[in-house]
Amino acid sequence: LRREELMLPPSKSSITVPKGACDCHVHVFGPYDTYPLSAGRSYTPPGALIDDLFARMDTAGVDRAVVVQPSAYGTDNRVTLDAVRPRLDRLRAVAVIDGHESDAALQAMHAAGDRGVRLNIISGGGPDDAAFVVVVRAVAVRLAPLRWHVQIFAPLALIVANARVLEQLPVDVVLDHMGQPQAAAGLDTARHRERAAE
């Protein structure tokens, strides 16, 4: 969407949204004087404040949401956790970590409403393909005691090639953006890779 389209006020949904509906992937951006974007980001989004999110949720009839840490903030989870912490009746968070966080830091994130970690392989800041298995296993071990999930933002080919590894993790796995399927590639490529991994 163009910036001017993003700035339009929310409109009422044309469908009846079920009670308890949850938007499972939203981002919060800004205000930028309080939550500056990462210097190494790959894009600069327009602001999308927590009040804007609630206006859209309430107009659409969506009761709950999961605020996912966007890549433009790197591992600075303040904007995400500050949005969620006072609103635990309606929100939960998915953070991005660098792997050096203490157990106490992860517990504090849990208290703030975090319930998962996003591994971003596509937008930068995540491991390269060769390190993927090592990183995802290490993260899963840290998350298991908290009963968090690992959310993987990676190319579909990488997910398929490591499907057996993901199935054996001690935590639930979420495929971010539905695994990034590309319609032009069809299903045969994924099926071929899956057969080769068996």
N, C-alpha and C positions, 0 to 999 in steps of 0.2 A: 504494500500500500504506500501511496505517496504521503508525505508529512501532513498535507492538508486534509487527507482522508482520515488519518489517525486522530486529528484534532476534532473531528465531528463529535457531537454529543452521542451517547449510546442510544440505540433505538430498541424498542421492545421486540422480543423474540416473536417470530411468526409461528413458532411451535410451542406446545405446552411442555415445559421442562419438568421432569419428574422431581418430586420432593426429595431433598438430600443430594441432588446432582452435584458432581464435583468436576471442576475443570482441572485436569491432571497436569497441566503444563502452562504456566504463565510466568512472565518476568516483570520485575519492578526496576525502573531506572530513575535515579535522581531523588531529590533535587541535587544537581551536580556540584553546588557549592558545599554541600554536606557529604555527598558520596561521589567523589570524582572517579571518572572511568580510568581503567588501567592504561598506562602509557603505551603498552605493547598490544593494544586491542587491534582487531582486524576491521572493525566497523564502528561508527558513531551513531547510536540510535537517538531519536527524539525522546524527550522525557516521558515517562509513564509512571506516574506517582501512585502510591498505594490508594489514595482517595479515588483516583481514576479507575483503578481496578474494582473497587467496591461499587462505584456507580454503575459500571458495566455489568458486574455480577448481579446486582440488585435489579437492574432493569431487565436483564435476561432471565431472572429467576433461578440463578445458580447459587446454591447455598454455601458451597465450600470450594477451596482451590489449593493447589500445590504450587508454591512459588519456587521456581527453579533458578539457581544461580546462573546468570548469563555469562558467556565467555568474555564480554566486554569489561567485566569486573575482575577477571582472574580469580585469585584465591581470597580476595577481600570480600568476605561474606556479610559485611555489616549491613548493606542495604537490604539483603534478603532476610537476614535474621531479625533486624530491627522492624521490618514490616510484619513479620509473623509473630514475634514474641508476645505483643499485647493482644493478639487476636487468635489465640489458640482454639477458640470455639469454632472458627471457620477456616483457619489456614494451617498448613504444614509446609516445611521447607525441604529442599534438596540443595546441599552445599557442594562446593568444590574445595578439595584439600590438596596439600602438597605432599602429604605422607609423613611429615615431621611433627604433626600435632601430638600433644601429650594425651593420655587417657582422660585427664582432667578437662582438657580443652574440648574433647569430643563429648564428654558428659555435659559440659556447659552448653554446647550446641544442641544436645538432646533436650535439655531443659528449655531452650529457646524455641523448640518446635521442629528441629531438624530430624528427618527420618530416613535420609539417604545421602549418598555421595555420587556426584556426577563425574564420570571420566570422559573428558572431552578430547577425542582423538582427531576430530575433524577441524575444529576452529582454532587449534593451537593450545599450547599449555599442557597438553597431555603427552603420554609416551609415544614413541614411534612404534611401528608395527612389530619390530623385533622384540621390544620390551613389553608388549601388550600383556602377554600371559603372566609374566613375572609380576607386573604391576597389579593386574586385576586380582590375582590370588592374594597378594599382600594386603590389598585394600579390603578384600572380603574377610580375611582373618581379623582385621581391626573392627569391622562392622558387625560381625556375628554376635558378640556379646550384647550389643545395643539393639539387635534385631532390626537393623537398618537394611535397606536394599542398595544395590549398586546399579547406577543408571549409566548406560554405555552409549555415548554419542560417537559412533564409529561407522566406517563404510560397511555396507552389507557384506561384501566379500570377506572382510576381516572377521565379522561376526560368524558367518557360516563356517569359515575355516577353523574357528575355535569353538564351535558349538559344543563339542564334548567337554571342553574345559569349563564353559559357562554352566552347563548342566550339573557339574559336580561341585560347584561353589557352595559354601555353607550359608549363603544368603539368597534372597530373591533377586532376580535380574530384570531390569526394565530396559527395553530397547528404545533409546531416545529417538524421537522423530520417526518412530516405527521402523527403525533400522535403515533409514535412508534408501528405500527401494527406488530404483530408476525404471520407470515404465518402459523406456526404450530398450532396456537390456532384457526384458522378458523374464520368465522364470527359469529358463533352461540353464543359464549361467550359475545361478544359486544351486540348482539341483545337481549340476555337474560337480561343483565344489563340495557339496555335501557328500556325494558318493565317494569322491576322492579322499575325504577325511575319514571315511569308515575303515 
